[in-house]
Amino acid sequence: MPYIMISHKVADYAKWKRAVKSFAKFRKASGEKCFCVARSSKNLNDLLVWCEWDNSARMKKFTKSRELRAAMKAAGVTSKPAISFYSKMEDLSTG
């Protein structure tokens, strides 16, 4: 499964979270399988988003979509997102 990691800042986490939840149907229809967020311990509005997708082509198409840009703006994203793509993840937590 392909993955995407997005790092960005938001003006208000609660507002951003509501917007993310309201955009879930579009994300799922675009191929998203999982959406996780981590908040910085130094600044709770500094976020790291990690998502799993059904395939790379749909994932990359979504990141370039007009709908995503509009949703991020409406959610209060205040910094240019740093986006990284990954093709594989391994769980090495067990011996």
C-alpha positions as CSV (number, residue, x, y, z in Angstrom):
1,M,0.0,0.0,0.0
2,P,1.2,3.5,-0.7
3,Y,1.4,6.2,2.0
4,I,1.6,9.9,2.2
5,M,3.0,12.1,5.0
6,I,2.0,15.8,5.2
7,S,3.5,18.3,7.6
8,H,1.8,21.6,8.0
9,K,0.6,24.2,10.5
10,V,-3.0,25.2,11.2
11,A,-4.5,28.3,12.8
12,D,-6.9,26.3,15.1
13,Y,-6.7,22.5,15.6
14,A,-10.4,22.1,16.6
15,K,-11.5,23.9,13.4
16,W,-9.1,21.9,11.3
17,K,-10.3,18.6,12.8
18,R,-14.0,19.5,12.1
19,A,-13.0,20.3,8.5
20,V,-11.0,17.0,8.1
21,K,-14.0,15.0,9.4
22,S,-16.4,16.8,7.0
23,F,-14.0,16.0,4.1
24,A,-13.8,12.3,4.9
25,K,-16.3,11.2,2.3
26,F,-14.4,12.8,-0.5
27,R,-11.1,11.4,0.8
28,K,-12.5,7.9,1.0
29,A,-14.0,8.1,-2.5
30,S,-10.5,9.2,-3.7
31,G,-8.9,6.0,-2.4
32,E,-7.8,6.9,1.2
33,K,-7.8,3.9,3.5
34,C,-6.5,5.4,6.7
35,F,-6.0,9.0,8.1
36,C,-3.8,9.6,11.2
37,V,-2.6,12.9,12.7
38,A,0.1,13.7,15.3
39,R,0.4,17.0,17.0
40,S,3.8,18.5,18.0
41,S,4.5,18.7,21.7
42,K,5.9,22.2,21.3
43,N,3.1,23.6,19.2
44,L,-0.3,21.8,19.1
45,N,-1.1,23.4,15.8
46,D,1.9,22.0,14.1
47,L,0.7,18.7,12.6
48,L,2.0,15.6,10.9
49,V,-0.6,13.7,8.8
50,W,-0.1,10.1,7.7
51,C,-2.5,8.5,5.3
52,E,-2.7,5.1,3.6
53,W,-4.1,4.8,0.0
54,D,-5.4,2.1,-2.2
55,N,-2.9,2.9,-5.0
56,S,-0.3,5.5,-5.9
57,A,-2.0,7.0,-8.9
58,R,-5.1,7.9,-7.0
59,M,-3.1,9.2,-4.1
60,K,-1.0,11.5,-6.3
61,K,-4.1,12.7,-8.2
62,F,-5.8,13.5,-4.8
63,T,-2.8,15.6,-3.7
64,K,-3.0,17.7,-6.8
65,S,-6.8,18.2,-6.7
66,R,-8.5,21.5,-6.5
67,E,-10.8,20.1,-3.9
68,L,-8.0,19.3,-1.5
69,R,-6.5,22.8,-1.9
70,A,-9.9,24.4,-1.2
71,A,-10.5,22.1,1.8
72,M,-7.1,22.9,3.3
73,K,-7.7,26.6,2.9
74,A,-11.1,26.4,4.6
75,A,-9.6,24.3,7.4
76,G,-7.2,27.0,8.3
77,V,-3.9,25.5,7.1
78,T,-1.4,28.4,7.5
79,S,1.8,26.9,6.0
80,K,2.8,25.4,2.7
81,P,2.4,21.6,3.2
82,A,5.5,19.5,3.0
83,I,4.4,16.3,1.2
84,S,6.3,13.0,1.1
85,F,5.3,9.8,-0.7
86,Y,6.1,6.3,0.5
87,S,5.6,3.0,-1.2
88,K,5.9,0.6,1.7
89,M,5.8,0.3,5.5
90,E,7.2,-2.4,7.7
91,D,6.2,-3.1,11.3
92,L,9.5,-3.9,13.1
93,S,8.1,-3.6,16.7
94,T,8.2,-7.3,17.3
95,G,11.4,-9.4,17.3
